[in-house]
């Protein structure tokens, strides 16, 4: 039953849930519609015949794009935004106290959490792939999407980023394949219905929710337990935790990696002058194809191995898969070049924990190594959440050694309230003690001004973070070269 308008109100604690298929042709309101995942889902439902509206706290190119498609967008979260809606979609980042969620609850408007919506959309797909892991989910899911499409499959796709190859973050296919990025935060991936699970790695992150690495591994074990007996768990076998989860799953398993005990391995591996891998993929002694990966570093080579493993299980043409991986250029905000300003190449990267930031800096260092004379590497770090900054503090101090200069902005609080005991400036002195040129630049305007005053043509700048740090790159590109 749907209740809104002047209908009787229900208790504050009761939240009505729903099945999205019951609301075709009716109004679906997205709270936080500007997120990569939410914006893609909004566009997908509009294409399927739903009347979509949405709100977000800030305007962005995503909200502008949705508005251009005829979706009603409100900037700011106000109770009135949900009145007249038939069902609400929200993400785990939107608390129950959000004024729109609270009003929807007061009016009895059903609410569907984003991951429940994805789970409903993928339910019944004969070949449903959930790509999980602490690092590399978006890149691996994007590679997989491009490989399936290039090999002639017609999958539905949901990526936590944007991929030009599919024109965004989502795609509704007519085939029986469903490819989804499966995030472990709040155990969101337990809402999905995979027949194939990829585990790229298991590392410390989201400790504000999990508490410790043992609970993180336990969550991945629960995810693998969702697989049917005839399903497949595909995992990086050189990661002891990912390997353990994979081999304990009560289904088929395939491990990949450089170690000799893996099922799928790269042999005759070499890297070209740009750091891109070239290798023979060998599955249990059988050479199944030769591959050249279009993006650099070993991390991306390993992600490609995961894709090769899934494509092999699916029975796709390995030659077409090889062409797709050679043509792959990455998803947006994954070491994405945003401009060349003052002769400096500017990149932004979504990586927000030590391992991901180190990989982005390796890519930046590769760019500089191709130049003579070599320029300098500028790293601009926006810490994300107080809890992550505090729990991984010592690891962050060891993250930036390859950089010549490190700028640190204010912490992006995201869903958290300032606890008062952690600040960005606390990173500066210990970074300097490691010999780094570390500077506090609280705002994006501060960071831009400092960069323009000190960088030189031939340098490389990369910004890091999963908050809104990409806006720094946008304003640098918008302002253009510094005038004399």
PEDA-V80032 format. One line per field, one symbol per residue. phi: phi as a letter, one per 20 degrees, with the letter a starting at -180 (. if undefined). psi: psi as a letter, one per 30 degrees, with the letter a starting at -180 (. if undefined). burial: I if it has 9 or more other C-alpha atoms within 8 Angstrom, else O. Layout:
phi = ???
psi = ???
burial = ???
This chain:
phi = .dcamefgedffeecedbdfffdfndeddeenfefgfffffffffffeoeedcacbfcfbffffffffenefddeoecgffefnfebddbdffefffggfffffffemfgccfgffffgffegnffcdddedpfcnffffffgfffffffenfceeccdebdcggdmqdcbdeeeeecdcfdeegllgffeecedcddcfrccfalffeenbffffffffffffffffgeecddbffeegfffffffefeafcbdcqeffeefdcedlfbcffdnefcaeeddlndfdrdccefcenfgffffffgfgffffffnfffffffffffefcnefmdlefdadclmdfdcccfgccgfffgfffffffffffedcffedddddddgdmfffgffdgffffeedgffebcddegfefledegendbcgfffffffffeneedcecgdffffffffffcfcgnfcccecqdedfffffffffffmfffg
psi = kkkabglklllffkjkllkeffgkflkkkkjhffleeeeeeeeeeefggkjkllllflklfeeeeeefggkjkkkkjkefffkfkfkkkllffjlffkeeeeeeeefgkkkkkeeeeeeeefkfkejjkjjllelgeeeeeeeeeeeeefgglilkkjkgakjefggbflkjlfagkkkkkjkfkgheffflilfkkkjfljlklhffeeelfeeeeeeeeeefffklegakkjljffjeeeeeeeffkiakljklafkfgleklklhklkafggkkklkkkjhfkjflkkkkfklleefeeeeeeeeeeeeefgljfeeeeeeeefkgllkgjhkkfljkggkkklkkfkgleeeeeeeeeeeeeeeffkjlkalkkkjkjkjkeeeeefgeeeefgfgfflekkkkllkjfcflkjffgklefffeefeefggkikkkieleeeeeeeefffllkflkkkkklgbgfffeeeeeeefakkk.
burial = OOIIOOOOOIOOOOOIOIOOOOIIOOIIIIIIIIOIIIIIIIIIIIOOOIIIIIIIOOIOOIIIOIIOOOIOIIIOIOIOIIIOIIIIIIIOOIOOOIIIIIIIIIIIIIIIIIIIIIIIOIOOIOIIIIIIIIIIIIIIIIIIIIIIIIIOIIIIIIIIIIIOOIOIIIIOIOOIIIIIIIIIOOOIIOOIIIIIIIIIIIOIOIIOOIOOIOIIIOIIIIIIIIIIOOIIIIIIIIIOIIIOIIOOIOIIIIIIIOOOOIIIIIOOIOIOOIIIIIIIIIIOOOOIIIIIIIIIIOOIIIIIIIIIIIIIOOOIOIOIIIIIIIOIOIIIIIIIOIIIIIIIIIIIIIIIIIOIIIIIIIIIIIIIOOIOOIIIIIIIIIIIIIOIIOOIIOOIIOIIOOIIIIIIIIIIIOOOOOOOOIIIOOIIIIIIOOOIIIOIIIOIOIIIOIOOOOOIOIIIIIIIIIIOIIOIIIOIIOOOOOOO
